[in-house]
């Protein structure tokens, strides 16, 4: 029972970390889009390039199922909703034990 609770807590923390990574991806993407990050050799741009290399394959799969609506890309929102739903299920399972 203790191991299962610990595993649920770890999964919730991992999901929380993924949510922060997605937020960083979004914010750094805005910085690149609006020209705040102009230096392609800078640290933040390298972080953004790393995040793009890891997150964009997942987003492209979601974009196939969920195309842009009136020019808005909702794939990141869909990932947030799925992660939040899984987190709620895990928390409910944690308190059910």
Phi and psi in degrees as a GROMACS rama.xvg file:
@    title "Ramachandran Plot"
@    xaxis  label "Phi"
@    yaxis  label "Psi"
@TYPE xy
-64.4102  -39.6596  UNK-2
-65.4703  -39.4337  UNK-3
-65.8942  -41.661  UNK-4
-63.7318  -40.8596  UNK-5
-64.7005  -39.7637  UNK-6
-64.7174  -40.5426  UNK-7
-64.5802  -42.0424  UNK-8
-62.9867  -41.2826  UNK-9
-64.2058  -42.9684  UNK-10
-62.8054  -39.094  UNK-11
-63.8292  -39.8929  UNK-12
-66.5034  -39.0499  UNK-13
-64.9776  -42.1172  UNK-14
-63.6077  -40.9431  UNK-15
-61.1429  -40.2064  UNK-16
-65.5113  -40.1292  UNK-17
-62.5419  -37.4002  UNK-18
-63.4478  -40.4446  UNK-19
-66.0623  -38.4638  UNK-20
-62.9435  -42.3493  UNK-21
-63.6989  -39.0712  UNK-22
-64.3135  -40.6981  UNK-23
-62.2898  -40.6818  UNK-24
-60.0248  -44.9479  UNK-25
-65.3655  -48.7932  UNK-26
-66.0115  -44.3108  UNK-27
-66.0874  -33.2344  UNK-28
-62.9607  -38.9397  UNK-29
-64.2095  -42.3052  UNK-30
-59.9008  -41.8608  UNK-31
-68.5722  -43.0663  UNK-32
-62.5949  -42.1318  UNK-33
-88.0847  3.90032  UNK-34
82.8152  13.2188  UNK-35
-71.8097  -39.1315  UNK-36
-97.0497  87.5535  UNK-37
-92.6872  -27.9955  UNK-38
-81.3621  108.492  UNK-39
-74.7313  -6.14631  UNK-40
-99.9226  -0.943301  UNK-41
-75.1852  163.748  UNK-42
-62.9651  -47.0912  UNK-43
-63.9401  -35.1246  UNK-44
-69.0783  -35.0513  UNK-45
-66.3802  -37.6088  UNK-46
-63.3655  -43.5908  UNK-47
-63.6776  -42.1776  UNK-48
-62.8635  -38.0072  UNK-49
-64.5372  -46.1177  UNK-50
-62.6556  -39.7025  UNK-51
-62.2429  -42.5174  UNK-52
-65.0692  -28.0513  UNK-53
-93.5077  -33.7044  UNK-54
-93.8449  -33.9294  UNK-55
-61.0574  -36.5998  UNK-56
-59.7332  -39.4578  UNK-57
-67.0098  -42.3136  UNK-58
-64.7671  -36.6582  UNK-59
-66.4949  -34.4348  UNK-60
-67.0269  -39.2337  UNK-61
-70.8114  -35.1396  UNK-62
-64.2291  -26.8297  UNK-63
-66.3774  -36.6597  UNK-64
-84.9761  -39.1384  UNK-65
-119.682  89.0002  UNK-66
-69.9384  163.028  UNK-67
-58.581  139.877  UNK-68
-107.471  115.053  UNK-69
51.4606  39.8511  UNK-70
85.9914  -1.88703  UNK-71
-99.2201  126.909  UNK-72
-84.9342  112.964  UNK-73
-100.4  10.2761  UNK-74
-66.6771  -39.2744  UNK-75
-67.3907  -39.2112  UNK-76
-62.4263  -39.7148  UNK-77
-62.7433  -40.6772  UNK-78
-64.3989  -42.8843  UNK-79
-59.4003  -43.8873  UNK-80
-64.4141  -42.0577  UNK-81
-64.9598  -45.3019  UNK-82
-61.4837  -42.0647  UNK-83
-66.0249  -40.3688  UNK-84
-63.5276  -43.1323  UNK-85
-64.343  -39.5799  UNK-86
-63.0909  -40.9438  UNK-87
-63.5138  -42.597  UNK-88
-62.2632  -40.6514  UNK-89
-66.4998  -41.468  UNK-90
-65.2126  -40.8291  UNK-91
-64.2802  -38.3796  UNK-92
-66.957  -35.1257  UNK-93
-63.1266  -44.4696  UNK-94
-79.2131  -15.7218  UNK-95
-78.2094  -20.5646  UNK-96
